[in-house]
């Protein structure tokens, strides 16, 4: 079956909307729009974007309000071509880990109490994992985590106590990065704050910036490329 492509023309340019859509005439989520711009088959999981980045983009698109979603549109072209590009599994985990840390750190100060506890646990586990995944960049992750945990001392204390009690019994060595991102974005979207859309936008923008440095290190300085994480 031939691949259906949708050329750019005034009568079919999609409008960002929540959820999945059958074709551009019915609207587009962030990643469907990316597949459209890339000339790929219409999909919210296009090959043009790394899966870790695409996960954040889909979630941010769906949790952003209808009023604020149009602000995301200028970011869509920046994920086209931001794919794995033959990256190794080690690089992929570094990216997944950093994205999870960014998301959890952004959500922790504003999320509900129950989510704060889960996010604090996630940040502590990611911090521990970072020491193994990329020791050279551990200090960067540590700084992000420490700054976030200071904003939620009660949740941090609870998380530290829980992890101490479970020491030696946790069988899953690698944190569930996508689950952390899902929890974090939902925590921001449902937060009792004046402008959650702005925080969601900044999260997606920072994820795109980080991913560009990691997946296309030539775009950054030699020092950044060496550690694969931003200073």
C-alpha positions, 0 to 999 in steps of 0.5 A: 500500500502506498504511503499517504503524504500530505503536501503543504497547502493552505487548505490542509495545514493542520491546527494543533489539537489534543489527541490523535487525528485521522488526517490533517484536516481533522487537526494534529497533535504536536508529533502528527504535525511533525510527521506532516512537516517531515513528509512522513506517513501521518503518525504521532510516532514519526521516525523523524523524532527520537522516541523520548522527545516525542513522548514529552511532546505528545504529553505536553500537547495533550495537557496544554489547554486549547487556549495555550496550545498554539504557542507550541506550534513554533517548536514543531520544526525543531523536532523534525530530524531530531531522531536517534541517528544511529545513537548507541543505547548508552546515549539513548539512556542518557537522553531518557534519564535527562528528560525524566529528570527535567520533567520531574524537577519541573513538576515537583514544586507545583504537583499535588502532595501524592505526586510530589512524593512519587516525583521525589522518589523518581529524582533520587533514583535517577540521580543514583542511576546517573552516577552509573550511566554518565559519571562525567555528567553526574554533577549536572544531574545532581544539581538539577535534582538538588535544586528541585528537592529543596522546593519540596522538603516534606516529599523529599524526606518521605522519599528518602525514608522510603528508599532507605527502608527498601534498600536492597529490595529494589529489583529494577535497576533502571528507573521507568523514564517514560512513566516518570515523564507521564507523571510529571507532565500530568502533575503540571497540567493539573497543578493549582497554579496561574499558568501551567501552560507556560511551565509545560512550554518551558519543559518541552523547550528545555527538552528539545534544547537538551536533546539537540545537544545530545543527539547532534553534539556538533551543535554545541561546544566540545566540552558539552559534546564530551559529556553529552549533558548540558553544563 
